[in-house]
Amino acid sequence: MVRSEISKNMFAYPKSRGHGFTLLEALIALLVLAVGLIAIAGMQLKALQAAQVSYFHTLASIAAQDAVERLRVLSKISDEDGSVTCYSVNEILASGGIFATSWTDAWGGSLPGLSVSDSSTDPCVYTLLVEWEEARLLTEGAGALLYHAKVPDVGYIDDEEA
């Protein structure tokens, strides 16, 4: 008789429900975990987009500095009075010279749809607008960098005075 009482107690429904989790509780926990993982994935996507925007802005800044350095090389120093003759970016781009082709070739592969324009009135002061295409990030308003630079006034130094 003792044996039959033990077997009945083994398969009997427990009176206390405080042991373990129910299926509903497990599903709710899984739902909360899924929502958290989706939020983390969204934050990771935004971080990757911000890194891409930062990368393009860094490249555009380097490209603008390279353009200014090339323009400084093209600036002429007159031997008679030591004045500096500068050319605007628009004049150089319109002439189709080596600057226009080599600069665009050098940076066009890194910045798709690259273009540059100069909005300054003084030819020795450059206000470069470097623009590029960012098809994935158009809603962010990215794709342009305004860069200001000035060709320094370099005076002519006479060899006899130095």
N, C-alpha and C positions, 0 to 999 in steps of 0.2 A: 504494500500500500504506500509505502514511503516513495517507492520508485515512481508510481503514477502521479503523485503530488509534485514531485520534482519536474517531471516532464511537462506537466500542465503549467507550472510557473515559468518555464523557459520560453514558452511560446505565447504567453499571455501578453496582452497589450499593456504597456507600462502606464501606471497611473500618473506619473510625473512627466510633463512634456518639456522640462527644462534641460534635457540632455541633447546636445548636438544642434544642427541647423536644419531648418525645413527647406524644402525645394524653393519656396517663394523667397525666403531670405537670401539664398544663394543666388537666385536670378537677379534680385535687386542689387546685391553687391557687384555682380558681374556688369550690370547696367551702369552703375556709378563708375566702375573701373573703365568701361568703354568710353564714357563721356570724358573722363580725365585724359585718356590716351588720345582721343580726337583733339582735345584742346592743346595738348602738348605737340601734336603733329602740326596744328595750325600755327603755333608759335615758332616751330622750327622752320616752317615755310616762310614766314615773315622775316626771320633772321637770315635765311638764305637770300631772299630778295634784297634785304638791306645790304648784305655783303656784296651782292652783284652791283647795286647802285654805287656803293663805295668804291668798288674796283673800277667801274667806268669813270667815275669822277676823278680818281687818281690818275688813270691813263689820260684823261682829257687835260688835267693840270700839267702833266709831263709833256703832252703834245703841245700845249700852248706855250710852255716855257721853251720847248725846242723851236717853235715857230719864232718866238722873240729872239732867240739866239741866232737863228738863221737870218732874221731881219737885221740884227746888229752887224752881222758879217757883210750884208749887202749895203749897209750905210757907208757912204764915202766920206773920207776926210780930205778936205781941200788942202793942198800944199801951201797956197798963198796966205790964206788968213786963218787956217785952222778950224774953219766951221765944219759942222757935220751936216751932210745932206742925207735925209732919210726918205724912204719910199713907203707909202702906205701899203697895207696888205692888199687892199683892193686893186691898186696899181700893179702890184706884182702878180696877183692872180689873173688880172686881165691880160697881162703880157704873155702869160703861159710859159714863163721861164722855168729854169731848173728848180727854183724854190717851189713853185706850184706843183710840179710833178713829183719831185723827190719827197716833199713833206707829205703829200697825200698818199703816195705809195708806201712810205714808212709807217704811217699811222692808220691808214684805211683798213688794213687787215685786222687791227685790234679794236677799232671803233667803227662798226658798220654804219654806212651812210654818213661818213664824216664830212663836215663842211666848216669853214672858218670865214668870218667877216670882221671888218674893222669899222667901228662906229665913231672913231675919234676924228677931230678936225685937224689936229696937229700931227704931221707925219712922224714926228719923233716920239709921240705918246701913243701907245697902242692899247686899245680897248678891244680885245679879241673876244668874239663870241664863238666858242667851239660847240658845235651841235653834232649829235649822232642819233641814230635810231635805236630805240629800245622797245621792240615790239611787245615783249612780255610785261614791261613795266610802264606802259603809257598812262595808266591810271594814277601812277605815283607823281607824274609831272616831271620826271627825270628826263635827261637827254640833252641838257645844255649847261654850259659853264661860261661865266663871264670872267675874263682875266685881264687885269690892268698891268701894264708895264711901260717903262720909259727908257728910251735909249739915252745913256748918260752923255752929258756934254763933255766931249773929249777935245781938249784944246791941242793945238799944234805946238810941239816943243821944238825949239830951235836947238840944233846940236851945239852951237857956239855958247848958248846960255846955260846948258846943262853941265 
